[in-house]
Amino acid sequence: MKTLTRAVFLGLSGVGLAIGGAQAHHGWGSYDAAKKFTITAPVEHVDWQNPHVHLMVKHESATWEATLAPIFRMEARGLSPEMLKAGTTVSVEGYPSTRTEREMRAERITVGGKTFELR
């Protein structure tokens, strides 16, 4: 009986960890797809890390954080951290967050005249 109880406990613990991990990754439901907009501005800062690359740009006197694709997808589409150095002008098209002011989910980014699809 103890073995069965322990197995159930371990199984439920694993499910709890999986759910917690899924909640830590915000999902795309917290962005307003009806309000697509584009920011064209120089890069202020980039965090080239998983689970998503984050890009900071100035828009209407405020810094916006654009959530881009994961590193593997960025690189597969031909983007590298060198292309997004501070001062490089980019156009980021995406949707505003419904939870975090001045955050957007990027669908595509244009760098050096070339557009990269991120989804």
Summary of the structure (lengths in Angstrom):
residues: 119
radius of gyration: 18.5
end to end distance: 48.4
largest distance: 66.1
contacts: 306
relative contact order: 0.19
helix: 28%
strand: 39%
